[in-house]
Amino acid sequence: MPFAYFDRLSAAKKRIYLRSDSIEKVEVSPDFSVDCELADIRAALEGEQRAALQKVSQRMMDALAAEFGVPRIKVKVLSVRPSGDWGELHGLYEPGPEGEPAVVSTWMRTVARKQVVAYKTFVRTLLHEFCHHLDYELYQLAETFHTEGFYKREASLFRRLHGLPEPGSGGKS
């Protein structure tokens, strides 16, 4: 079921939206692993080490880009999330100019208390932004929308990287 903004899209954008919505899972090769990177992300967050977090986040995104055969992404890990009357920004995907890599920015601290974000939140944000990259580079979508399929792809990728079973799989990953 399309989200409410679907009705305001042009016919061309509706076709892109529906195509995105139809892709519900991200396939990763069985031997692919970023376990070391995930452990290092957790340690960098716990140690409140922004530079180390940026470095390991870049390593993970490089590994994902290589796995999917898509162009590399530049990762920026910044300190406190930007905010406004619209809420807090967790991550931002910016396609690069021709010949330049896309840029993913993410923030490691909340606005209100300046606390380091939770591990799961940080990793899901990185994967969310990577899924925008896949929309453009792997699926060749002219735009990237937040569809139900998009969120299912993000969740699928998170579960796969953490060795968690898919819903309805009977506990098998």
C-alpha positions as CSV (number, residue, x, y, z in Angstrom):
1,M,0.0,0.0,0.0
2,P,1.6,3.3,-1.1
3,F,2.3,6.0,1.5
4,A,0.0,9.1,1.5
5,Y,2.3,11.3,-0.6
6,F,2.0,8.8,-3.5
7,D,-1.2,10.5,-4.7
8,R,0.7,13.8,-5.2
9,L,3.3,12.2,-7.5
10,S,3.3,12.6,-11.3
11,A,2.6,9.5,-13.4
12,A,6.3,9.0,-14.1
13,K,7.2,9.3,-10.4
14,K,4.4,6.9,-9.5
15,R,6.0,4.3,-11.8
16,I,9.4,4.8,-10.1
17,Y,7.7,4.5,-6.7
18,L,5.9,1.3,-7.6
19,R,9.1,-0.3,-9.0
20,S,10.9,0.6,-5.7
21,D,8.1,-0.7,-3.7
22,S,8.2,-4.0,-5.5
23,I,11.9,-4.7,-4.5
24,E,11.6,-6.0,-0.9
25,K,14.9,-7.8,-0.3
26,V,18.6,-7.1,-0.8
27,E,20.5,-10.2,-1.8
28,V,24.0,-10.6,-0.3
29,S,26.4,-13.5,-1.1
30,P,26.5,-16.1,1.6
31,D,30.2,-15.6,2.4
32,F,29.9,-11.8,2.7
33,S,30.6,-10.4,6.1
34,V,31.2,-7.1,7.8
35,D,31.4,-8.6,11.3
36,C,34.7,-6.9,12.1
37,E,33.4,-3.6,10.9
38,L,30.2,-3.9,12.9
39,A,32.2,-4.8,16.1
40,D,34.5,-1.8,15.4
41,I,31.5,0.5,14.9
42,R,30.1,-0.6,18.3
43,A,33.5,0.0,20.0
44,A,33.9,3.4,18.4
45,L,30.4,4.4,19.5
46,E,31.0,3.1,23.1
47,G,34.3,5.0,23.1
48,E,32.8,8.1,21.7
49,Q,35.5,8.2,19.0
50,R,34.2,10.2,16.0
51,A,37.3,9.8,13.8
52,A,37.4,6.1,14.4
53,L,33.7,5.8,13.8
54,Q,34.1,7.6,10.5
55,K,37.0,5.4,9.4
56,V,35.2,2.1,10.2
57,S,31.9,3.3,8.7
58,Q,33.9,4.1,5.5
59,R,35.4,0.6,5.5
60,M,31.9,-1.0,5.9
61,M,30.4,1.1,3.1
62,D,33.4,0.3,0.9
63,A,32.8,-3.4,1.5
64,L,29.1,-3.1,0.7
65,A,29.8,-1.1,-2.5
66,A,32.2,-3.8,-3.6
67,E,29.7,-6.5,-2.8
68,F,27.0,-4.9,-4.9
69,G,29.4,-3.7,-7.6
70,V,28.3,-0.1,-7.2
71,P,30.4,3.0,-7.0
72,R,32.1,3.9,-3.7
73,I,30.4,6.3,-1.3
74,K,32.2,8.9,0.8
75,V,31.2,8.7,4.5
76,K,31.1,11.7,6.8
77,V,30.4,11.1,10.5
78,L,29.6,14.4,12.2
79,S,28.9,15.2,15.8
80,V,25.5,16.5,16.8
81,R,22.4,15.9,14.6
82,P,20.9,18.9,12.9
83,S,17.4,19.7,13.9
84,G,14.5,22.0,13.3
85,D,10.7,22.1,13.8
86,W,10.6,19.1,11.5
87,G,12.7,16.9,13.9
88,E,16.3,15.6,13.9
89,L,18.2,14.5,10.8
90,H,19.8,11.1,11.3
91,G,21.4,10.7,8.0
92,L,21.7,12.3,4.6
93,Y,22.4,10.8,1.1
94,E,23.8,13.3,-1.5
95,P,24.4,12.0,-5.0
96,G,27.8,13.2,-6.2
97,P,28.3,15.4,-9.2
98,E,29.3,13.6,-12.4
99,G,32.5,11.6,-11.7
100,E,32.4,12.2,-7.9
101,P,31.3,9.8,-5.3
102,A,28.0,10.2,-3.5
103,V,28.3,11.4,0.1
104,V,26.6,9.9,3.1
105,S,26.5,12.0,6.2
106,T,25.5,10.7,9.6
107,W,25.6,12.1,13.1
108,M,26.7,10.3,16.2
109,R,25.0,12.4,18.9
110,T,21.4,13.3,19.7
111,V,20.3,16.9,19.7
112,A,18.7,17.1,23.1
113,R,21.2,15.5,25.4
114,K,24.2,15.2,23.0
115,Q,24.3,11.5,23.8
116,V,26.0,9.0,21.5
117,V,23.3,7.3,19.4
118,A,22.6,3.6,20.0
119,Y,24.6,1.1,17.9
120,K,21.5,-0.3,16.2
121,T,20.2,3.2,15.3
122,F,23.6,4.2,13.9
123,V,24.0,1.1,11.8
124,R,20.5,1.2,10.5
125,T,21.0,4.9,9.5
126,L,24.2,3.9,7.5
127,L,22.3,1.1,5.8
128,H,19.3,3.3,5.1
129,E,21.6,5.8,3.3
130,F,23.3,2.9,1.4
131,C,19.9,1.7,0.2
132,H,19.3,5.1,-1.3
133,H,22.6,4.5,-3.1
134,L,21.4,1.1,-4.3
135,D,18.3,2.7,-5.7
136,Y,20.3,4.9,-8.0
137,E,23.2,2.7,-8.8
138,L,22.0,-0.9,-8.7
139,Y,18.3,-0.6,-9.4
140,Q,18.8,2.4,-11.7
141,L,15.8,4.3,-10.3
142,A,15.6,7.9,-11.4
143,E,14.6,8.8,-7.8
144,T,14.8,7.2,-4.4
145,F,11.6,7.1,-2.4
146,H,10.8,5.9,1.1
147,T,8.5,3.1,0.0
148,E,7.5,0.0,2.0
149,G,9.8,-1.9,-0.3
150,F,12.6,0.5,0.6
151,Y,12.2,-0.1,4.3
152,K,12.0,-3.8,3.8
153,R,15.3,-3.7,1.8
154,E,16.9,-1.8,4.6
155,A,15.6,-4.2,7.3
156,S,16.6,-7.2,5.1
157,L,20.2,-5.9,4.8
158,F,20.4,-5.2,8.5
159,R,19.1,-8.7,9.4
160,R,21.5,-10.3,6.9
161,L,24.6,-8.5,8.2
162,H,23.7,-9.4,11.8
163,G,22.8,-13.1,11.0
164,L,19.2,-12.6,11.9
165,P,16.4,-14.6,10.3
166,E,14.0,-13.2,7.8
167,P,10.4,-12.9,9.1
168,G,8.5,-16.1,8.4
169,S,11.6,-18.1,7.8
170,G,11.1,-20.3,10.9
171,G,14.3,-19.0,12.5
172,K,16.7,-19.9,9.6
173,S,18.9,-17.1,8.3
